[in-house]
Amino acid sequence: MENILGLLRIHIHRGVNLAIRDTKSSDPYVVVRLGKQQKLRTRVVKKNVNPVWDEDLTLSIADPNTPIKLMVFDKDTFSFDDKMGDAEFDIKPLIEAVKMRLEGVASGTVVKSCSVCMKRWV
């Protein structure tokens, strides 16, 4: 197994004014991807363009140069799921900030909150 730098917990809070992909609404869910090996997803929120997931997803970080990709999809039963939007962010600055703050702190210390807020999906 690769050398793990640490764990990154991502809190997926909510979506606001998402696109309507079905007749009157959408059934959105979020996929979080780190490289080719890690792919996590939230539950589907049925018939809602302002979904609240309030879920924590945890990734193991081995390479700080690999960006994290977020994708929102509309769940469909009889066809491929519709892509609603995506975003990507670099975790290197986050890792550097954590390293600076933890100098001189005892091993095993947990950093409780580092968050990224995606305001708008492209």
MOZI-V418759 format. One record per residue. N is the residue number from 1. RES is the residue in one small letter. NEAR is the number of other ideal C-beta (glycine too) atoms within 12 Angstrom. Layout:
n=N res=RES near=NEAR
n=N res=RES near=NEAR
This chain:
n=1 res=m near=6
n=2 res=e near=12
n=3 res=n near=10
n=4 res=i near=16
n=5 res=l near=22
n=6 res=g near=24
n=7 res=l near=21
n=8 res=l near=30
n=9 res=r near=24
n=10 res=i near=35
n=11 res=h near=24
n=12 res=i near=33
n=13 res=h near=22
n=14 res=r near=23
n=15 res=g near=32
n=16 res=v near=19
n=17 res=n near=17
n=18 res=l near=31
n=19 res=a near=21
n=20 res=i near=18
n=21 res=r near=26
n=22 res=d near=23
n=23 res=t near=10
n=24 res=k near=10
n=25 res=s near=20
n=26 res=s near=31
n=27 res=d near=29
n=28 res=p near=41
n=29 res=y near=33
n=30 res=v near=41
n=31 res=v near=30
n=32 res=v near=36
n=33 res=r near=24
n=34 res=l near=32
n=35 res=g near=20
n=36 res=k near=9
n=37 res=q near=15
n=38 res=q near=25
n=39 res=k near=17
n=40 res=l near=27
n=41 res=r near=23
n=42 res=t near=29
n=43 res=r near=20
n=44 res=v near=23
n=45 res=v near=27
n=46 res=k near=17
n=47 res=k near=19
n=48 res=n near=26
n=49 res=v near=25
n=50 res=n near=18
n=51 res=p near=31
n=52 res=v near=19
n=53 res=w near=28
n=54 res=d near=15
n=55 res=e near=22
n=56 res=d near=18
n=57 res=l near=28
n=58 res=t near=18
n=59 res=l near=30
n=60 res=s near=21
n=61 res=i near=29
n=62 res=a near=21
n=63 res=d near=23
n=64 res=p near=25
n=65 res=n near=15
n=66 res=t near=25
n=67 res=p near=23
n=68 res=i near=35
n=69 res=k near=26
n=70 res=l near=36
n=71 res=m near=28
n=72 res=v near=38
n=73 res=f near=31
n=74 res=d near=33
n=75 res=k near=30
n=76 res=d near=20
n=77 res=t near=12
n=78 res=f near=7
n=79 res=s near=11
n=80 res=f near=11
n=81 res=d near=23
n=82 res=d near=22
n=83 res=k near=23
n=84 res=m near=31
n=85 res=g near=27
n=86 res=d near=21
n=87 res=a near=26
n=88 res=e near=19
n=89 res=f near=23
n=90 res=d near=18
n=91 res=i near=30
n=92 res=k near=18
n=93 res=p near=16
n=94 res=l near=27
n=95 res=i near=25
n=96 res=e near=16
n=97 res=a near=17
n=98 res=v near=25
n=99 res=k near=18
n=100 res=m near=13
n=101 res=r near=16
n=102 res=l near=18
n=103 res=e near=11
n=104 res=g near=9
n=105 res=v near=13
n=106 res=a near=8
n=107 res=s near=7
n=108 res=g near=8
n=109 res=t near=13
n=110 res=v near=14
n=111 res=v near=20
n=112 res=k near=10
n=113 res=s near=14
n=114 res=c near=25
n=115 res=s near=16
n=116 res=v near=24
n=117 res=c near=15
n=118 res=m near=26
n=119 res=k near=13
n=120 res=r near=13
n=121 res=w near=22
n=122 res=v near=14
